[in-house]
Amino acid sequence: MNPISIFMLGMAMSTDAFAAALGKGAGMLKPRFNEALRIGFIFGFVEMLTPIIGWFLGSAASRYIDSIDHWVAFMLLAGLGCHMIYGSFQDEPEEKETSRKNGIFSIALTGLATSIDALAVGVGLALIDVNIVLVAIVIGLCTWTMVTIGIMMGRILGKMVGKRAEMIGGFVLIVVGTSILCEHIGFSPGL
């Protein structure tokens, strides 16, 4: 994977967390920047760990599917992308701000819920030649940045942008998966 694909993957992985942060920011009375940074860090840290865990799981299975690994990576990424697009059309219940919802455990659980796709991406990345530590750091930094921005923008844009961000992230995952497949079958679209 080249740097552009890694960055696109990082941004795509952060869209679920960004959408959740918009919702969380919309539910907060007046989010402070240091609170947004703290929430962003927790999301980013969890989002950084999950692809590494997935990579270890995928590495254990990679020897069994070596000849079709690029197809598996494509199907995982495209499937997750389609799931994110589908999820962008689903309604979510509204949340009200409580101190428990902004506690570290609650935030970490929300971060874990939005990073399950990164776990599956890690499994797919184990099947191709990629530096998982670099990819995980990029995903974590993108998520930290996007969640911090999402919390601060939440009061203004929460309802308007949240689901569209998830949809865009889904499309990006499909593009990255297609790029991986094309590279392995001999066609390089340049991503």
HELIX and SHEET records of a PDB file:
HELIX    1   1 PRO A    3  GLY A   27  1                                  25    
HELIX    2   2 PHE A   33  SER A   62  1                                  30    
HELIX    3   3 ASP A   66  ILE A   68  5                                   3    
HELIX    4   4 ASP A   69  GLY A   87  1                                  19    
HELIX    5   5 ARG A  100  ASN A  102  5                                   3    
HELIX    6   6 ILE A  104  THR A  114  1                                  11    
HELIX    7   7 ILE A  116  LEU A  125  1                                  10    
HELIX    8   8 ILE A  132  ILE A  185  1                                  54    
END                                                                             
